[in-house]
Amino acid sequence: MKRSIDRRRKPSLHIPMKAWRAPLYGCLIIVTTLWGASMMLDIITTNSLTIIEPVIFTLFVMTFAWISMAFWSSIIGFLLLLFKKDPLTLHSKKSLSSLDDIPIQKKTAIVMPIYNEDPVRVMAGIEATLTSLVETGEEQHFDFYVLSDTTDESIATREYEAWKLLKQRLNTFAINIFYRRRDKNSYRKVGNIADFCQRWGSNYDYMIVLDADSIMDGNSMVRMTKAMQASPAVGLIQTLPIPVRQHTFFGRFIQFAAELHSPLLATGNAFWQTDTANYWGHNAIIRVDAFMAHCCLPYLSGHPPFGGEILSHDFVEASLLKRGGWQVLTLTEAVGSYEEVPSNIIDFIIRDRRWAQGNIQHLRLLKTKGLHGINRLHFLSGAMSYISSFLWLIMLTLGTTDAVFQAINSNNFFSEPYQLFPNWHIAKPELIYSLLGVTIALLFTPKLLALIVGIIQQPKQFGGYISLVVSTIIEIAIAVIIAPVMMIFHAYFVLTTLIGVNVGWNAQERNGRGIPWPEAIKHTLLVSMVAVIWGGFTYLYAPKYFWWLLPVLLGLVFAAPIIRYSGSLWLGKLSRKLGIFTVPSETLNIDVLQAVDSYQNYYTHSHSEPFTFTLSDETETPPEKWQRMPIQHL
């Protein structure tokens, strides 16, 4: 094993007020949460407490703290973006282009793990990325590895055939492109990357990890490499992948929301996370020595879903790099880092099902020795992103029960025998409305701030002022409409994980597709029926509470149409024609993205001679220099 660099002898990135940032952020959250909790406590203690209300209060405080975290990250991000300050150094932002004059002296591997993916899309994305890299003139410093874990033999055959075509088309650069297929895909993506590192990691200083749907601009990869080279204490730099190439209405909604809001939130997070940022598993550059020394994950004791393989490996790998003394940074600039996302709600929640189990599994790692406090917060917040839906559902259910109970007993003013004076029920509607207003402000202020930044800094890239404002209004409306549906599915994922139901990890659906009525109804019929019964019962016994609950009930009753029409390709095309959800990746005519469409058309219609796929064909890789990665203790 190559020895890792001694970080104590290497200059670290200077981060002013580093020790104060996370505590300051925490104080803001605590004060905000206490404010909301005091208002809620005043509301429920106006009359005598029921058995349910203390539970509702506890759940409210947990969820209120959760939304406060995103609120304050967005406030911080807004101020930094508005004044164009770097979230780490707090200096005026300097583009990565400032690194252009620095020569590359290190070797980088670009690795793309794939698993039963569409070979046409994979190779088209690779060719677009590598062609962009060749245009920089720096390709001699990079090698590209397709790391196949494909188990379907028919897909593997087409995959290898497409790779052969790719090599032919890239001519002289083909000597730097390698393909390896494992006969057993043990430990999934974690095992795939570890296999690469142990076989060929010693040949490289850095590796850029891509997903099968990743697309990266060549200049961005070159600058990322130079940034790592100039920062010897940094173990990982995570870029901000922007969703692109979406055609359905839902896909364009997600694409717009990410393009507008993600930089704001990521900048705020980078401020308080400092050099303890997170890793999202792709579109990041990693120091190979550091990764091999600290990131070989163990097989957790016990049975899945809490035991077995670590599913959401990226959070854990970032925490282990930090535990090993390496800095982990987030690059919040838009630097030519792209990805594709599921194009409809069904495929989106199928992906979320895997992520939910992986993030909840992290809860058992909170007590791991040596982890930084912010890494533990990453684990907790990742789990909370799904558990919060479960808590909201419980709170709504208990709220209904409490409202019905109080409505039934509203005329009972003498609860004790021989009571002399009645218990008059007192309401504080002004306080209830105030708390509702505060909650709405916490939820929607980040969206308003992102809109302001977009209007000030890049309105033309979002289609102009009118298009940007109208798109934001529609985006907020769609977010409100689909929120009840996402809440139910996320709550179901959390519940099934907690009771021990394991999930498979199949290939992700990446191609844009609409959802037919039968599929939409199959996934939502039971939920809609329960919502009708829930609403009818509430209206009968607690009509006032029914009107508060109505937005949630409508989202659940009409879940099938919401899923069906949000995934519409026709509505997606219409929205683009009308300038709704216009994003910079569409208005800037980005070469690497346009190339994907062209290359995808080529691979779709090309026909080469059939051949028999054998393991002997997989030897087109460099000589191996096996170095074992030590398994880490958690």
C-alpha positions in Angstrom: 0.0 0.0 0.0 1.3 3.4 -0.9 1.6 5.6 2.1 -0.8 8.5 2.3 0.6 12.1 2.2 1.3 13.6 5.6 -1.2 16.4 5.7 0.6 18.1 8.6 3.4 19.0 6.3 1.2 20.3 3.6 -0.5 23.7 3.5 -4.2 23.5 4.2 -6.8 25.8 2.7 -7.2 28.9 5.0 -10.8 29.2 6.2 -11.3 32.3 8.3 -13.5 32.0 11.4 -13.7 28.2 10.7 -14.3 27.3 14.4 -17.2 29.7 14.7 -19.2 28.9 11.6 -20.9 25.7 12.6 -21.7 26.9 16.1 -23.1 30.1 14.7 -25.3 28.1 12.3 -26.4 25.9 15.1 -27.4 28.8 17.3 -29.5 30.3 14.5 -31.4 27.0 14.2 -31.8 26.6 18.0 -33.2 30.1 18.4 -35.6 29.7 15.5 -36.7 26.3 16.8 -37.3 27.7 20.3 -39.3 30.5 18.9 -41.6 28.2 16.9 -41.8 25.8 19.9 -42.9 28.6 22.2 -45.7 29.6 19.9 -46.8 26.0 19.5 -46.7 25.5 23.3 -48.8 28.6 23.9 -51.4 27.3 21.4 -51.8 23.8 23.0 -51.6 24.9 26.6 -54.4 27.5 26.2 -56.8 24.7 27.3 -56.0 21.6 29.3 -53.6 19.3 27.5 -54.9 16.1 25.9 -52.9 12.9 25.8 -52.0 13.4 22.2 -50.9 17.0 22.2 -47.5 16.5 23.9 -46.6 14.0 21.2 -47.7 16.4 18.5 -45.6 19.1 20.1 -42.5 16.9 20.1 -43.0 16.0 16.4 -43.6 19.6 15.6 -40.3 20.7 17.2 -38.4 18.0 15.3 -39.8 19.0 11.9 -39.6 22.7 12.6 -35.9 22.4 13.4 -35.4 20.4 10.2 -36.9 23.1 8.0 -35.0 25.8 9.9 -31.7 24.2 8.8 -32.5 24.6 5.1 -33.8 28.2 5.8 -30.6 29.4 7.4 -28.4 27.7 4.9 -30.3 29.5 2.2 -30.1 32.9 4.0 -26.3 32.5 4.2 -26.0 31.3 0.6 -28.1 34.2 -0.6 -25.8 36.8 1.1 -22.7 35.1 -0.3 -24.0 34.9 -3.8 -25.4 38.4 -3.7 -22.0 39.8 -2.8 -20.1 37.2 -4.9 -18.1 35.9 -2.0 -16.4 32.5 -1.8 -18.1 30.5 0.9 -14.8 29.1 2.2 -12.3 32.0 2.0 -15.0 34.8 2.1 -12.9 36.6 -0.6 -14.3 37.8 -3.9 -15.1 34.7 -5.9 -12.4 33.7 -8.3 -13.2 31.5 -11.3 -11.5 28.2 -11.7 -10.1 29.7 -14.9 -7.5 31.3 -12.7 -5.8 27.9 -12.6 -5.5 27.7 -16.4 -1.8 28.7 -16.5 -0.8 25.9 -14.0 0.6 22.9 -15.8 -0.7 19.5 -14.9 1.9 17.3 -13.4 -0.3 14.5 -12.1 -2.1 11.5 -13.6 -5.9 11.2 -13.3 -8.2 8.3 -13.9 -11.8 9.0 -14.9 -13.9 6.1 -13.8 -17.5 5.3 -14.6 -19.1 2.3 -12.8 -22.1 1.0 -14.8 -24.7 -1.7 -14.0 -27.2 -3.0 -16.6 -27.4 0.5 -18.2 -28.5 1.4 -21.7 -25.2 1.1 -23.6 -26.3 3.7 -26.2 -26.7 6.4 -23.6 -23.6 5.4 -21.7 -21.3 5.5 -24.7 -22.8 8.7 -26.1 -22.1 10.4 -22.7 -18.6 9.0 -22.6 -17.8 10.2 -26.1 -19.2 13.7 -25.5 -17.2 14.0 -22.2 -13.9 12.6 -23.7 -14.2 14.6 -26.9 -14.6 17.7 -24.8 -11.5 16.6 -22.8 -9.5 16.1 -26.0 -10.3 19.6 -27.1 -8.5 21.0 -24.1 -5.2 19.4 -25.3 -4.6 17.9 -21.9 -5.9 14.3 -22.6 -2.4 12.8 -22.1 -2.9 13.3 -18.3 -6.1 11.3 -18.2 -7.2 7.7 -18.6 -10.8 6.6 -18.8 -12.2 3.3 -17.3 -15.6 1.8 -18.0 -16.1 -0.4 -14.9 -18.9 -2.7 -15.8 -20.9 -4.6 -13.2 -23.5 -5.6 -15.8 -25.2 -9.0 -15.0 -27.5 -9.2 -18.0 -25.6 -11.0 -20.8 -27.6 -9.4 -23.6 -26.9 -5.9 -22.2 -23.2 -6.8 -21.7 -22.9 -7.9 -25.3 -24.3 -4.6 -26.6 -22.3 -2.7 -24.0 -19.0 -4.2 -25.2 -19.9 -3.7 -28.8 -20.7 0.0 -28.2 -17.4 0.3 -26.4 -15.5 -1.1 -29.4 -17.2 1.5 -31.6 -16.3 4.2 -29.1 -12.6 3.3 -29.4 -12.7 3.3 -33.1 -14.3 6.7 -33.2 -11.8 8.3 -30.8 -8.8 7.2 -32.9 -5.5 7.9 -31.2 -7.1 8.7 -27.8 -8.4 5.1 -27.7 -5.2 3.8 -26.1 -6.3 5.7 -22.9 -9.7 4.1 -22.7 -10.2 0.8 -20.9 -13.1 -1.5 -20.3 -13.3 -4.0 -17.4 -16.3 -6.2 -16.6 -16.4 -8.1 -13.3 -17.8 -11.6 -13.4 -19.3 -11.1 -9.9 -20.6 -7.7 -8.9 -19.9 -8.2 -5.1 -20.5 -5.1 -2.9 -22.1 -3.3 -5.8 -20.6 0.1 -6.6 -18.4 0.1 -3.5 -16.8 -3.2 -4.6 -16.5 -1.9 -8.2 -14.6 1.2 -7.2 -12.5 -0.8 -4.7 -11.6 -3.4 -7.4 -10.4 -0.6 -9.7 -8.3 1.0 -6.9 -6.7 -2.2 -5.8 -5.8 -3.2 -9.4 -4.8 0.1 -10.9 -5.0 2.8 -8.3 -1.3 3.0 -7.8 -0.9 4.3 -11.3 -2.9 7.5 -10.5 -2.8 10.5 -8.2 -6.5 11.3 -8.6 -9.7 9.8 -9.9 -12.8 11.6 -11.2 -15.8 9.4 -10.4 -18.8 9.6 -12.7 -22.2 7.9 -12.8 -23.6 6.3 -15.9 -25.7 9.4 -16.5 -22.9 11.9 -15.8 -21.7 14.4 -18.4 -18.7 16.6 -17.7 -17.1 19.4 -19.7 -13.4 18.8 -20.5 -12.3 22.2 -19.1 -14.0 21.4 -15.9 -12.2 18.1 -15.4 -8.8 19.8 -16.2 -9.5 22.6 -13.7 -10.6 20.1 -11.0 -7.4 18.3 -11.5 -5.4 21.5 -11.2 -7.4 22.5 -8.1 -6.5 19.2 -6.4 -2.9 19.6 -7.5 -2.7 23.0 -5.9 -4.4 21.8 -2.6 -2.2 18.9 -1.2 -4.3 18.7 2.0 -7.6 18.1 0.1 -8.8 14.5 -0.3 -12.0 15.2 -2.2 -13.7 18.0 -4.1 -17.4 17.5 -4.8 -18.9 19.5 -7.7 -22.5 20.6 -8.0 -24.1 18.3 -10.6 -26.9 20.1 -12.5 -29.8 18.0 -14.0 -30.0 18.4 -17.8 -31.7 16.9 -20.9 -35.1 16.6 -19.4 -38.2 16.5 -21.6 -41.2 15.5 -19.4 -43.0 18.1 -17.4 -41.8 16.6 -14.1 -38.3 16.3 -15.4 -38.2 19.9 -16.5 -39.7 20.9 -13.1 -36.9 19.1 -11.3 -34.3 20.5 -13.7 -35.5 24.1 -13.2 -35.7 23.8 -9.4 -32.2 22.3 -9.1 -30.7 24.9 -11.5 -32.2 27.8 -9.6 -32.1 26.7 -6.0 -29.2 24.3 -5.6 -26.4 26.9 -5.9 -28.0 28.9 -3.1 -28.3 26.0 -0.7 -24.9 24.5 -1.6 -23.2 27.8 -1.0 -24.8 28.2 2.4 -23.9 24.6 3.3 -20.3 25.1 2.2 -20.0 28.1 4.5 -20.7 26.2 7.7 -19.4 22.8 6.6 -16.1 24.4 5.6 -13.6 21.5 4.9 -16.0 18.8 6.2 -18.3 18.8 3.1 -20.1 15.7 1.9 -19.6 13.4 -1.1 -22.5 12.5 -3.4 -21.0 9.5 -5.1 -20.3 11.0 -8.5 -19.0 14.1 -10.4 -16.2 14.5 -7.8 -12.4 14.3 -7.9 -10.7 12.2 -5.2 -7.1 11.7 -4.1 -6.5 8.0 -4.7 -3.9 7.5 -2.0 -6.3 9.0 0.6 -9.2 7.0 -0.6 -7.4 3.7 -0.6 -6.0 4.3 2.9 -9.3 5.3 4.5 -12.3 4.3 2.5 -12.6 0.5 2.3 -16.0 0.0 3.9 -16.7 -3.0 6.1 -19.7 -5.4 5.9 -21.9 -4.3 8.8 -23.0 -6.9 11.3 -26.6 -8.0 11.4 -29.2 -8.5 8.6 -30.3 -5.9 6.1 -31.6 -3.2 6.0 -29.5 -2.0 8.9 -26.8 -4.6 8.5 -24.9 -6.0 5.5 -23.5 -3.7 2.8 -23.4 0.0 3.3 -25.8 1.3 0.6 -25.2 5.0 0.7 -21.5 4.7 0.7 -20.6 8.2 -0.3 -21.5 9.9 3.0 -19.5 7.4 4.9 -16.5 7.7 2.6 -16.5 11.5 3.0 -16.6 11.0 6.8 -13.7 8.5 6.7 -11.5 10.9 4.6 -12.1 13.6 7.2 -11.4 11.2 10.0 -8.1 10.4 8.2 -7.2 14.1 8.3 -8.1 15.1 4.8 -10.1 18.1 3.8 -13.3 17.5 1.9 -14.7 20.5 -0.1 -17.7 21.4 -2.1 -17.2 23.4 -5.3 -20.4 25.5 -5.5 -19.7 27.1 -8.9 -21.5 25.9 -12.0 -18.4 24.3 -13.6 -19.8 22.1 -16.4 -20.9 19.2 -14.1 -24.1 17.6 -15.2 -26.3 14.6 -14.5 -29.7 13.2 -15.6 -32.6 12.6 -13.2 -35.7 10.4 -13.3 -38.3 11.9 -15.6 -41.5 11.1 -13.6 -42.6 10.6 -10.0 -42.7 6.8 -10.1 -39.1 6.4 -11.3 -38.1 9.3 -8.9 -39.6 7.5 -5.9 -38.1 4.1 -6.9 -34.7 5.8 -6.7 -35.7 7.4 -3.4 -36.6 4.0 -2.0 -33.0 2.9 -2.2 -31.7 6.2 -0.9 -34.1 6.1 2.0 -32.8 2.8 3.2 -29.2 3.8 2.7 -29.6 7.1 4.7 -31.6 5.5 7.5 -28.8 2.8 7.8 -26.4 5.7 8.6 -28.2 6.1 12.0 -26.3 3.1 13.3 -23.0 4.8 12.4 -23.6 8.0 14.5 -21.5 6.6 17.3 -18.5 5.6 15.1 -15.3 6.6 16.9 -13.3 9.5 15.5 -15.9 11.0 13.2 -16.2 14.8 12.9 -19.4 16.3 14.4 -20.4 17.7 11.0 -20.1 14.3 9.5 -22.5 12.9 12.1 -24.8 15.8 11.2 -24.6 14.7 7.6 -25.7 11.2 8.6 -28.6 12.6 10.8 -29.8 15.1 8.2 -29.7 12.5 5.4 -31.9 10.2 7.4 -34.1 13.1 8.5 -34.8 14.1 4.8 -36.9 10.9 4.7 -37.9 10.5 8.3 -39.4 14.0 8.4 -42.1 12.8 5.9 -43.0 10.0 8.3 -43.1 12.5 11.2 -45.4 14.9 9.2 -47.8 12.0 8.5 -47.9 10.9 12.1 -48.5 14.5 13.1 -51.3 15.0 10.7 -52.9 11.7 11.8 -52.6 12.6 15.5 -53.8 16.1 14.7 -56.9 14.7 13.1 -57.5 12.4 16.1 -57.1 15.3 18.5 -59.4 17.6 16.5 -62.1 15.0 16.4 -61.8 14.2 20.1 -62.0 17.9 21.0 -64.9 18.5 18.6 -66.9 15.7 20.2 -66.2 17.0 23.7 -66.5 20.7 22.8 -69.7 21.1 24.7 -68.5 19.3 27.8 -67.7 22.1 30.2 -67.8 20.0 33.4 -65.2 17.3 33.2 -65.0 16.6 37.0 -67.8 15.5 39.4 -69.2 18.2 41.6 -67.3 20.9 39.5 -68.5 24.4 40.5 -67.2 26.4 37.5 -67.2 25.3 33.9 -64.0 24.8 31.8 -64.4 27.4 29.0 -62.6 26.5 25.8 -60.4 29.3 24.7 -59.1 29.7 21.1 -56.1 31.8 19.9 -56.6 32.0 16.2 -54.2 34.9 15.8 -51.4 32.8 17.3 -52.3 29.9 15.1 -52.2 32.1 12.0 -48.9 33.6 13.2 -47.3 30.1 13.6 -48.6 29.1 10.2 -47.1 32.2 8.6 -43.7 31.6 10.2 -43.7 28.0 8.9 -44.7 29.1 5.4 -41.9 31.7 5.5 -39.3 29.1 6.5 -40.4 26.9 3.7 -40.7 29.4 0.9 -38.2 32.2 1.7 -35.4 30.1 0.1 -37.3 29.9 -3.1 -37.9 33.7 -3.1 -34.2 34.4 -2.4 -33.1 32.1 -5.3 -35.5 34.0 -7.6 -33.9 37.3 -6.5 -30.4 36.0 -7.2 -31.6 34.7 -10.6 -33.2 38.0 -11.5 -30.1 40.0 -10.5 -27.3 37.7 -11.9 -28.6 35.6 -14.8 -32.1 36.4 -16.0 -31.4 35.9 -19.7 -30.1 32.4 -19.0 -33.5 31.5 -17.5 -35.4 32.9 -20.4 -35.8 36.5 -19.2 -37.4 38.2 -16.2 -41.0 37.2 -17.0 -40.2 33.6 -17.8 -38.1 33.3 -14.6 -40.9 34.7 -12.4 -43.7 32.7 -14.0 -41.6 29.5 -13.9 -40.8 30.1 -10.2 -44.5 30.6 -9.4 -45.4 27.4 -11.3 -42.6 25.5 -9.6 -43.8 26.4 -6.2 -47.4 25.4 -7.1 -46.2 22.0 -8.4 -44.0 21.5 -5.3 -47.1 22.1 -3.1 -49.3 19.8 -5.2 -46.9 16.8 -5.3 -45.7 17.2 -1.6 -48.5 15.0 -0.2 -47.7 12.3 -2.7 -44.0 12.4 -1.8 -44.8 12.5 1.9 -46.8 9.2 1.7 -44.2 7.4 -0.3 -41.3 8.5 1.9 -43.3 7.6 5.0 -43.9 4.2 3.5 -40.2 3.8 2.8 -39.2 4.7 6.3 -41.8 2.4 7.8 -40.8 -0.6 5.7 -37.1 0.0 6.5 -37.8 0.2 10.2 -39.7 -3.1 10.2 -36.8 -4.8 8.3 -37.9 -4.9 4.7 -34.8 -4.9 2.5 -34.7 -3.2 -1.0 -33.1 -4.4 -4.2 -30.6 -2.2 -6.0 -31.5 -2.4 -9.6 -30.5 -0.3 -12.6 -32.0 3.2 -12.5 -34.5 4.2 -15.2 -32.8 7.1 -16.9 -34.7 7.5 -20.2 -37.5 10.0 -20.3 -40.9 8.3 -20.3 -44.5 9.1 -19.4 -46.5 7.1 -16.9 -49.6 5.2 -18.3 -52.9 5.3 -16.3 -52.7 1.7 -15.1 -49.3 2.2 -13.6 -50.3 5.5 -12.0 -53.5 4.0 -10.5 -51.6 0.8 -9.3 -49.3 2.9 -7.2 -51.9 5.3 -5.8 -55.3 3.6 -5.5 -55.0 2.5 -1.9 -53.6 5.9 -0.9 -56.5 7.7 -2.6 -59.1 5.5 -1.0 -57.7 6.1 2.5 -57.6 9.8 1.8 -61.3 9.8 0.9 -62.2 8.0 4.1 -59.8 10.2 6.1 -61.4 13.4 4.6 -65.0 12.2 5.0 -64.4 11.2 8.7 -62.7 14.5 9.5 -65.4 16.6 7.7 -68.2 14.7 9.6 -66.7 15.2 13.1 -64.3 18.1 12.8 -65.3 20.3 9.8 -63.0 23.2 10.9 -59.9 21.0 10.9 -61.0 19.5 7.5 -60.4 22.8 5.8 -56.8 22.9 7.2 -56.3 19.4 6.0 -57.8 19.8 2.6 -54.6 20.7 0.6 -53.0 17.4 1.8 -56.2 15.4 1.1 -56.6 16.8 -2.4 -53.0 15.8 -3.3 -53.6 12.2 -2.1 -57.1 11.8 -3.7 -55.8 13.0 -7.1 -52.4 11.3 -6.8 -52.9 9.2 -9.9 -53.7 12.2 -12.2 -50.8 14.1 -10.6 -48.4 11.3 -11.4 -49.9 10.7 -14.9 -49.9 14.3 -16.1 -46.7 15.5 -14.4 -44.8 12.8 -16.3 -46.3 14.0 -19.6 -43.9 14.4 -22.5 -46.5 16.6 -24.3 -46.8 19.0 -21.4 -43.0 19.0 -21.2 -42.7 20.1 -24.8 -45.5 22.6 -24.3 -43.8 24.1 -21.3 -40.5 24.5 -23.2 -42.4 26.1 -26.1 -44.0 28.6 -23.7 -40.7 29.4 -22.0 -41.7 27.7 -18.7 -38.9 26.1 -16.8 -36.3 27.5 -19.1 -32.8 26.8 -17.8 -29.2 27.9 -18.7 -28.4 24.4 -20.0 -31.0 25.1 -22.7 -30.2 28.8 -23.5 -26.4 28.6 -23.5 -26.1 25.9 -26.2 -23.5 24.0 -24.3 -21.3 21.9 -26.6 -20.9 18.9 -24.5 -24.6 18.5 -24.0 -25.5 19.0 -27.6 -22.9 16.4 -28.5 -24.7 13.7 -26.4 -27.8 13.9 -28.6 -25.7 13.6 -31.7 -23.6 10.7 -30.5 -26.7 8.9 -29.0 -28.3 9.0 -32.5 -25.1 7.5 -34.0 -24.9 4.6 -31.5 -28.6 3.9 -31.9 -28.4 3.4 -35.6 -24.9 1.9 -36.0 -24.7 -1.8 -36.7 -21.4 -3.7 -36.4 -20.7 -7.3 -37.0 -22.0 -9.6 -34.3 -19.5 -11.3 -32.0 -19.4 -13.7 -29.1 -18.6 -12.0 -25.7 -16.0 -13.9 -23.6 -14.0 -13.0 -20.6 -10.9 -13.0 -22.7 -12.2 -9.8 -24.3 -12.0 -8.1 -21.0 -8.2 -8.0 -20.9 -7.9 -4.6 -22.6 -6.7 -3.0 -19.4 -3.3 -1.9 -18.1 -1.0 -4.3 -16.2 -2.3 -4.7 -12.7 -0.4 -3.6 -9.6 -2.5 -5.1 -6.8 -2.5 -3.1 -3.6 -5.0 -4.1 -0.9 -7.2 -1.5 0.7 -7.4 -1.9 4.5 -10.9 -2.4 5.8 -12.0 0.4 8.1 -13.4 0.0 11.5 -16.8 1.6 12.1 
